[in-house]
C-alpha cells in the first residue's frame, strides 16, 4: 500500500501540485487516509448487507483509534490483509446485531481492555518502537481504553444498549488482534530457550 501511496505522491510532484521536500509528509498522510477509508467503506458495505450500518460505524471508532496505538497482527500481503480484515469486520458487525448488552459482556470487555493496557503496544515486524514511543503509546492506550469503557457503561445506562455493544466489540477486536503476535513471541522465546539449552 505504501508503494501505491508513493506512486500517487510522485505523480502529484510531477504535476507540481506538491513539492519534493514534502514527499514524506504527504506519503504518510495519504497512507493513513487510505487505512481509514478502506475499513470505513467495508463497514458501510457490510452494514448495509446485514442491516446494521450505524452500529458498524460506532464499532469502528474505538477499533481504529485503539489499533493505531495498541498494535497487533498485520498480514504479510495486502491481499491476505484485505481478506482477513473483511472477514473480521463482517463477523464483528454480525455479532453487534446478534448479542445484547449484559453484565457478562461488560465484564469481558473490561478484561479485554485491561489486556490492551498491559500488553500495548505490540510491535509489528515492519515498525519497531523505541522505549520512549512504547511508554507514550501505552499511556495513550490506557486513556483511550478507560474512555471507551466509560462510554460503553454510559451508553448502557442511558438505554442505548445496541451502541454500547458496538463500542464493546470494537474494544474486544483491538485486544483480540494482539493475541496472534503474543503467541508468536512466546513460541519464539521457547525456541530460543531450547536452542540455548541445546548449546
Backbone as a ProteinNet text record, in pm:
[ID]
protein_1_A
[PRIMARY]
XXXXXXXXXXXXXXXXXXXXXXXXXXXXXXXXXXXXXXXXXXXXXXXXXXXXXXXXXXXXXXXXXXXXXXXXXXXXXXXXXXXXXXXXXXXXXXXXXXXXXXXXXXXXXXXXXXXXXXXXXXXXXXXXXXXXXXXXXXXXXXXXXXXXXXXXXXXXXXXXXXXXXXXXXXXXXXXXXXXXXXXXXXXXXXXXXXXXXXX
[TERTIARY]
82	0	86.4	197.8	288.2	347	366	418.5	322.2	190.7	90.5	79.8	89.4	86.3	204.7	321.9	441.4	425.2	359.9	335.8	245.2	140	46.8	118.1	201.3	274.5	372.9	440.4	532.8	458	339.5	257.6	219.5	182.2	146.2	265.5	384.8	506.6	532.9	517.2	535.9	436.2	316.5	212.8	231	336	368.6	256.1	178.9	73.7	134	242.5	315.6	465.3	545	689	760.8	873.6	952.9	988.7	1018.9	1059.6	948.1	822.8	709.2	665.6	746.3	709.4	676.3	765.4	746.9	618.6	594.8	476.3	347.8	341.2	220.9	203	313.6	305.3	246.8	293.2	243.1	94.1	57.8	-81.8	-174.6	-132.1	-213.5	-229.2	-121.6	-124.3	-222.9	-218.3	-310.4	-454.6	-474.6	-609.7	-670.3	-589.3	-636.9	-667.9	-581.4	-605	-732.3	-776.2	-900.7	-1021.2	-1007.4	-1120.3	-1161.1	-1063.7	-1096.4	-1179.8	-1137.6	-1220.9	-1360	-1366.9	-1497.5	-1586.3	-1526.3	-1601.5	-1654.9	-1568.5	-1611.4	-1720	-1706.7	-1806.4	-1943.2	-1946.4	-2073.1	-2132.6	-2048.1	-2096.2	-2152.6	-2074.7	-2120.8	-2241	-2239.6	-2351.7	-2480.7	-2469.8	-2586.8	-2637.7	-2545.1	-2583.1	-2655.2	-2599.7	-2656.2	-2773.4	-2778.6	-2881.5	-2842.4	-2712.8	-2659.8	-2548	-2571.6	-2465.4	-2422.3	-2518.1	-2484.2	-2401.7	-2443.3	-2367.9	-2228.6	-2218.3	-2087.8	-1992.6	-2042.8	-1958.4	-1919.3	-2014	-1983	-1876.7	-1884.5	-1784.8	-1645.4	-1640.5	-1512.4	-1440.1	-1513.8	-1449.7	-1348.6	-1386.9	-1284.4	-1178.4	-1220	-1124.3	-1013	-1050.4	-949.7	-861.1	-922.1	-845.7	-748.1	-795.4	-708.9	-602.2	-640.1	-548.4	-423.8	-442	-329.9	-218.7	-257.4	-159.4	-131.2	-224.7	-205.7	-126.4	-131.8	-62.2	-132	-67.6	-125.4	-92.7	-171.5	-145.6	-158.3	-61.4	-66.6	-35.2	-120.9	-97.7	24.6	89.9	214.5	191.1	76.2	48.5	-80.7	-93.5	-216	-341.7	-329.7	-445.6	-492.1	-396.9	-430.5	-489.6	-434.1	-484.4	-630.3	-659.3	-794.8	-893.1	-852	-940.3	-968.5	-861	-877.2	-958.5	-926	-997.2	-1145.5	-1174.3	-1313.4	-1390.5	-1330.7	-1397.7	-1421.1	-1318.2	-1330.7	-1437.1	-1435.5	-1533.4	-1675.7	-1694.4	-1827.6	-1874	-1783.3	-1816.5	-1851.7	-1771.6	-1795	-1923.2	-1951.8	-2077.2	-2195.9	-2180.4	-2286.4	-2304.9	-2194.3	-2201	-2273.7	-2243.9	-2308.1	-2459.4	-2505.5	-2651.2	-2714.9	-2633.1	-2687.2	-2686.8	-2587.5	-2578.6	-2640.3	-2677.7	-2735.7	-2638.6	-2653.4	-2565.4	-2602.7	-2502.4	-2525.9	-2403.8	-2418.1	-2304.8	-2190.7	-2225.4	-2123.4	-2040.8	-2107.1	-2036.5	-1949.5	-2002.5	-1925.2	-1802.3	-1817.9	-1705.2	-1598.4	-1642.5	-1548.9	-1476	-1548.5	-1487.9	-1385.9	-1415.9	-1319.8	-1191.7	-1207.7	-1090.7	-1007.6	-1075.2	-1003.4	-937.8	-1005.1	-947.7	-822.3	-826.9	-709.8	-593.9	-625.9	-520	-459.4	-541.8	-489.7	-391.3	-430	-343.3	-211.5	-218.3	-98.8	-6.3	-63.1	17	58.3	-5.3	23.6	151.9	219.1	190.7	262.5	201	263.6	336.3	467.6	548.2	505.5	511.9	493.7	632.6	642.8	772.8	824.3	731.9	771.2	810.8	754.6	780.8	806.3	932.3	971.1	969.8	918.9	912.1	1025.9	1078.3	1179.1	1108.5	1185.5	1127.1	1038.6	1082.4	1005	870.3	872.2	748.2	654.6	711.5	629.8	560.5	634	574.8	461.3	486.3	385.8	261.5	280.6	168.1	87.6	156.5	85	-3.6	48.8	-31	-154.7	-135.4	-247.8	-351.4	-305.8	-397.5	-473.6	-404.6	-467.8	-581	-553.6	-654.8	-772.1	-741.5	-846.4	-933.5	-869.8	-945.3	-1039.6	-988.6	-1072.4	-1188	-1158.5	-1263.4	-1371	-1328.7	-1426.8	-1503.7	-1439.3	-1511.5	-1618.3	-1580.5	-1677.1	-1789.8	-1754.6	-1853	-1950.9	-1898.2	-1982.9	-2083.2	-2032.6	-2120.9	-2223.4	-2179	-2269.4	-2381.8	-2346.4	-2447.8	-2546.8	-2494.6	-2581.4	-2677.9	-2624	-2704.7	-2819	-2793.8	-2899.9	-2983.2	-2973.5	-3056.1	-3028	-2902.1	-2859.3	-2771.8	-2832.8	-2758.9	-2692.2	-2760.1	-2701.9	-2572.1	-2563.2	-2439.5	-2333.7	-2377.3	-2284.3	-2217.8	-2296.9	-2243.2	-2140	-2170.5	-2079.6	-1944.4	-1946	-1819.9	-1744.4	-1816.3	-1753.5	-1686.9	-1754.9	-1697.4	-1573.1	-1574.4	-1456.6	-1335.7	-1359.5	-1250.7	-1197.8	-1289.6	-1251	-1176.5	-1218.3	-1149.8	-1006	-986.3	-849.9	-761.9	-817.2	-741.5	-715.8	-816.1	-803.3	-694.7	-672.8	-571.2	-428.8	-415.8	-282.3	-239.5	-336.5	-304.6	-218.4	-245	-156.7	-9.9	15	152.8	216.2	136.6	188.4	218.4	132.9	157.3	285.9	303.8	425.1	549.8	540.9	655	687	582	602.5	670.3	625.9	688.2	834.5	862.6	999.6	1088.3	1033.1	1107.8	1137.1	1036.2	1054.8	1160.9	1157.1	1255.3	1395.4	1408.8	1539.4	1593.4	1505	1547.8	1594.7	1519.7	1558.9	1695.3	1716.6	1845.2	1959.4	1932.9	2039.7	2071.3	1967.5	1992.1	2064.2	2032.3	2095.6	2245	2281.3	2422.4	2493.5
-119.8	0	126.3	119.5	234.5	260.8	152	164.8	246.5	215.9	287.8	433	453.3	590.2	669.8	605.3	669.7	705.6	617.8	642.4	763.3	772.2	885.8	1016.2	1011.6	1132	1175.2	1078.1	1109.7	1179.9	1129.1	1190.2	1333.3	1354.8	1489.8	1585.2	1532.8	1614.8	1652.7	1553.7	1579.6	1683.6	1683.4	1780.3	1915.4	1922.4	2042.2	2082.6	1983.3	2007.5	2016.7	1940.7	1947.8	1951	1986	1997.1	1870.7	1843.8	1724.4	1717.5	1831.9	1832.5	1783.7	1787.6	1744.9	1600.8	1528.6	1392.9	1301.6	1296.1	1204	1235.1	1364.6	1407.6	1366.4	1393.1	1360.6	1209.8	1136.9	990.6	931.8	979.7	932.8	966.6	1091.2	1135.8	1054.3	1031.3	954.2	810.1	751.7	613.1	598.8	693.4	689.1	713.2	799.9	826.6	701.3	630.8	507.3	402.3	392.3	297	328.5	452	491.4	468.8	504.3	497.7	353.7	264.7	125.7	55.8	55.9	-9.8	52.3	186.5	251.6	216.4	211.2	171.9	30.2	-61.2	-200.2	-209.8	-128.9	-129.2	-87.8	15.4	61.3	-46.4	-109.6	-215.3	-332.8	-383.7	-498.6	-460.8	-336	-289.3	-285.9	-245.8	-245.1	-387.5	-480.2	-620.4	-677.1	-650.3	-705.5	-620.5	-493.9	-402.7	-339.3	-304.8	-260.9	-157.7	-58	37.5	122	179.1	269.5	198.2	77.4	3.1	-33.4	-64.1	-95.6	22.1	142.3	262.7	293.2	279.1	302	202.6	77.5	-24.1	13.6	73.9	107.8	220.7	309.8	424.2	381.5	296.6	253.5	165.2	82.8	-8.2	67.1	160.4	234.9	317.5	380.7	465.3	383.6	273.1	188.9	117.4	67.2	-11.1	68.5	198	285.2	283.6	273.5	280.4	145.7	51.7	-76.9	-176.8	-162.5	-257.3	-391.7	-487.7	-621.3	-687.5	-786.8	-868.5	-786.6	-804.7	-747	-858.3	-873.4	-975.5	-937.5	-1039.3	-1015	-956.7	-986.5	-934.3	-852.8	-752.9	-672.3	-756.2	-860.4	-945	-1019.6	-1078.6	-1150.6	-1054.7	-934.8	-832.1	-799.4	-781.3	-746.6	-859	-983.2	-1097.9	-1111.9	-1109.1	-1124.4	-1008.3	-885.2	-767.4	-774.4	-814.1	-822.8	-925.3	-1042.4	-1147.5	-1103.7	-1042.6	-996.9	-888.2	-792.5	-684.8	-738.3	-827.1	-884.8	-959.2	-1039.8	-1118.3	-1026.6	-922.3	-832.1	-751.1	-706.7	-633.6	-726	-851.4	-950.9	-973.3	-983.2	-1004.2	-887.5	-763.3	-647.6	-649.9	-711.3	-716.1	-836.5	-933.9	-1058	-1061.5	-997	-1007.7	-885.6	-903.3	-792.8	-750.5	-628.6	-576.6	-640.4	-688.8	-754.1	-731.8	-764.7	-754	-844.8	-961.5	-1055.4	-993.6	-928.3	-862.1	-748.8	-670.3	-559.1	-609.8	-719.3	-777.1	-828.1	-896.5	-946.6	-829.4	-721.4	-603.6	-538.6	-534.3	-479.6	-563.9	-697.1	-787.7	-762.7	-749.9	-724	-585.5	-488.5	-354.5	-355.2	-430.5	-442.8	-509.1	-611.8	-678	-580.3	-492.2	-390	-298	-255.4	-164.7	-233.3	-358.9	-430.2	-469.7	-506.3	-562.1	-460.4	-345	-246.4	-168.8	-125.1	-155.7	-282.5	-355.6	-474.9	-431.5	-452.8	-416.9	-496.6	-433.2	-508	-533.3	-633.5	-666.2	-550.6	-472	-363.2	-236.7	-220.7	-96.5	-124	-111.6	-132.8	1.8	-0.7	120.9	123.6	243.3	253.9	265.1	266.4	265.1	385.9	501.6	624.1	617.2	570.4	555.6	455	345.2	243.6	300.3	378.7	440.2	534.9	615.4	712.3	639.3	536.8	462.7	392.2	337.4	268.4	367.1	487.4	589.9	626.4	643.5	678.2	566.2	440.4	326.1	322.5	347.7	347.3	450.3	572.8	678.9	641.1	590.8	554.2	439.7	338.6	223.7	269.8	350.1	398.8	484	566.8	649.8	563	465.4	382.6	289.8	244.5	164	249.5	371.2	462.2	495.5	513.6	544.1	427.9	306.1	186.1	181	200.6	198.5	311.2	429	543.3	515.2	455	419.3	317.9	224.4	122.9	187.8	281.9	349.2	430.9	489.6	571.3	488.9	357.2	263.3	266.2	289.3	277.5	152.5	39.3	-85.8	-132.4	-113.9	-165.3	-92	37.3	110.5	78.1	46.9	0.4	-129.3	-219	-344.7	-315.1	-218.9	-184.4	-136.6	-47.3	3.5	-111.2	-196.4	-311	-404.4	-433.1	-521.5	-456.9	-325.2	-255.2	-268.7	-258.4	-275.3	-419.1	-514.5	-657	-695.8	-638.7	-667.8	-617.2	-497.2	-441.3	-531.4	-577	-664.5	-800	-853.5	-985.3	-990.7	-879.9	-877.3	-872.3	-855.2	-861.7	-1005.6	-1093.1	-1229.4	-1309.6	-1304.5	-1380	-1338.4	-1208.7	-1160	-1209.9	-1212.2	-1258.6	-1407.7	-1485.5	-1629.9	-1652.5	-1572.5	-1582.7	-1550.8	-1446.8	-1410.1	-1519.7	-1577.5	-1686.4	-1806.4	-1840.5	-1951.8	-1921.5	-1796.9	-1755.6	-1765.5	-1723.8	-1731.7	-1877.6	-1965.5	-2108.4	-2169.1	-2132.5	-2183.1	-2138	-2009.9	-1954.4	-2026.4	-2055.6	-2125.3	-2265.5	-2335.6	-2470.6	-2470.6	-2372.2	-2363.8	-2334.4	-2246.2	-2211.3	-2327.7	-2408.5	-2527.9	-2634.4	-2637.4	-2735.5	-2710	-2579.5	-2543.8	-2579
0	0	0	73	75.6	-63	-139.3	-275.8	-361.5	-351.2	-429.3	-384.4	-252.2	-199.6	-255.2	-261.1	-315.7	-462.3	-539.3	-681.8	-701.2	-619.8	-629.4	-594	-489.7	-447.7	-555.7	-619.6	-729.6	-842.5	-875.4	-980.5	-942.9	-815.4	-769.7	-776.4	-747.7	-757.2	-903.5	-993.7	-1137.3	-1189.6	-1132.5	-1172.5	-1102.1	-1018.3	-940.8	-843.6	-801.2	-701.6	-561.3	-540.9	-413.8	-444.1	-343.7	-364.9	-316.3	-375.7	-344.4	-196.1	-136.3	5.2	98.8	50.9	132.7	102.6	23.9	-18.2	100.7	198	311.1	389.1	411.4	485.6	413	281.5	203.9	186.7	172.8	161.7	288.3	403.4	532.2	548.3	512.4	526.1	434.6	311	215.9	261.1	309	358	474.1	568.8	683.1	641.5	542.2	493.8	430.8	351.8	287.7	394	496	605	682.9	679.7	746	654.9	527.2	433.5	402.7	380.6	343.2	450.8	579.4	680.4	693.9	685.5	696.5	577.4	458.3	338.3	349.5	394.4	413	520.4	625.4	733.2	680.3	596.7	539.1	448.5	365.9	274.5	353.3	450.5	529.7	617.2	666.7	747.2	666.6	540.5	451.2	428.7	408.5	384.8	507	624.3	747.3	798.3	753.9	802.1	933.7	945.3	1073.8	1054.4	969.2	933.7	1054.1	1126.9	1238.6	1344.5	1381.5	1482.7	1432.3	1303.6	1244.9	1253.9	1222.4	1227.7	1372.3	1466	1608.2	1655.5	1608.3	1644.2	1592.8	1472.8	1412.4	1485.9	1551.3	1617.5	1723.7	1821.9	1918.3	1854.5	1757.4	1695.7	1623.7	1536	1458.5	1552.3	1651.9	1744	1827.2	1884.4	1968.3	1886.7	1771.5	1687.1	1649.9	1629	1590.6	1696.1	1823.9	1932.7	1999.2	1988.5	2057.1	1974.6	1841.4	1754.8	1752.7	1689.3	1680.9	1549.1	1516	1397.6	1269.2	1179.1	1045.2	946.1	845.9	743.4	660.1	603.2	529.8	390.5	329.5	195.6	197.3	106.6	101.5	75.7	-8.7	-39.5	85.5	157.8	281.1	384.5	391.4	482.8	450.4	321.3	279.2	310.7	286.8	312	462.3	543.4	688.5	746.6	703.1	752.8	718	594.8	550.1	632.2	652.3	729.9	874.4	935.6	1074.3	1088.2	995.2	1000.5	985.7	887.8	866.5	991.4	1047.5	1167.3	1285.4	1306.6	1420.4	1403.6	1282	1258.4	1281.9	1240	1263.1	1414	1486.1	1631.3	1700	1656.7	1720.7	1704.2	1595.7	1575.7	1643.8	1685.9	1743	1896.2	1958.3	2105	2172.3	2297.4	2373.4	2483.2	2529.4	2633.7	2767.3	2837.2	2965.8	3054.4	3180.7	3273.3	3230.4	3174.4	3128.4	3015.4	2920.8	2810.2	2863.9	2955.5	3011.9	3086.2	3161.7	3235.1	3137.9	3032.1	2930.1	2862.8	2836.1	2772.1	2864.6	2993.8	3091.6	3091.5	3089.2	3086.6	2960.5	2847.1	2721.1	2724	2785.8	2799.4	2885.6	2995.4	3083.3	3007.7	2927.6	2849	2748.3	2690.7	2598.6	2670.7	2790.7	2867.1	2903.5	2947.8	2992.1	2877.6	2763.2	2654.2	2547.2	2547.3	2442.1	2471.7	2366.3	2226.2	2181.9	2091	2033.5	1906.8	1904	1786.7	1665.2	1549.5	1424.7	1366.7	1279.5	1218.7	1134.9	1076.3	987.1	1061.9	1182.6	1255.7	1403.1	1442.1	1581.7	1654.2	1775.9	1856	1957.8	1984.1	2090.6	2226.3	2334.6	2470.3	2496.9	2449.8	2472	2398.5	2274.3	2197.8	2264.2	2314.9	2381.5	2504.7	2582.7	2702	2663.3	2560.5	2513.8	2462.8	2379.9	2321.8	2430.4	2531	2639.6	2716.2	2741.8	2811	2729.5	2598.8	2510.8	2512.7	2503	2505.6	2637.4	2747.1	2879.8	2885.1	2840.2	2839.9	2749.7	2628.4	2532.5	2584.1	2641.8	2694.6	2805.4	2899.1	3008.3	2955.3	2854.1	2794.6	2729.4	2647.2	2575.9	2670.2	2777.1	2877	2946.7	2984	3047.8	2950.7	2824.2	2719.8	2703.2	2706.2	2695.9	2810.8	2932.4	3050.2	3041.6	2997.2	2982.6	2883.9	2769.9	2669.2	2726.1	2804.1	2866.4	2964.9	3044.6	3146.4	3085.7	2966.7	2905.2	2805.4	2820.1	2742	2591.6	2556.6	2416	2405.6	2446.3	2460.5	2331.5	2217	2092	2056.4	2093.1	2067.5	2172.6	2293.1	2397.2	2351.9	2290.9	2236.6	2128.2	2041.3	1931.2	1982.2	2082.1	2139.2	2205.7	2279.4	2347.2	2246.8	2135.3	2032.7	1970.7	1950.9	1897.8	1988.9	2120.9	2218.8	2213.2	2213	2213.4	2085.7	1972.7	1845.9	1849.5	1903	1915.3	2000.8	2113.9	2204.1	2139.1	2072.2	2009.6	1903.8	1832.9	1728.1	1783	1914.5	1975.4	2002.9	2024.6	2068.3	1969.6	1836.7	1745.4	1756.5	1775.5	1789.5	1918.8	2026.3	2154.9	2152	2085.7	2070.1	1991.4	1885.8	1803.4	1885.9	1971	2056	2156.7	2216.8	2313.4	2247.8	2125.9	2052.3	2023.6	1986.7	1956.8	2081.3	2197	2323.4	2358.7	2342.1	2371.5	2280.5	2151.9	2056.5	2094	2131.2	2171	2295.5	2391.5	2513.6	2481.6	2395.7	2357.1	2289.7	2202.4	2131.6	2228.9	2327.4	2422.8	2514.7	2552.4	2633.4	2552.5	2423.6	2334.1	2319.3	2329.6	2319.4	2449.2
[MASK]
+++++++++++++++++++++++++++++++++++++++++++++++++++++++++++++++++++++++++++++++++++++++++++++++++++++++++++++++++++++++++++++++++++++++++++++++++++++++++++++++++++++++++++++++++++++++++++++++++++++++

